[in-house]
Amino acid sequence: MDEKKEDKSEESMKNHITYYRSLSKIIAGMKKEINEEGEPAIKEHLTSRIDAMEKDRKRIRDLFPSMKMEEWDGNTD
């Protein structure tokens, strides 16, 4: 099976950074929801969704290895 060649252009990097940061915000919200939730099944579902999003974030970081973690998180000065 042929693998899709990833676009590593400047435009693609900007779009991936935006997407990465939106995933970070969603994950933070879900972690808060897990802490407030009492139902184990819902906690398990949220945890599995977070795991999937974390894998996607890793895939994006691996696509642009020259970027530092601070840049991904938007903590550059």
Buried (B, 14 or more C-beta within 10 A) or exposed (E): EEEEEEEEEEEEBEEBBEEBBEBBEEBEEBEEEBEEBEEEEEBEBBEEEBEEBEEEBEEBBEBBEEBEEEEBEEEEE
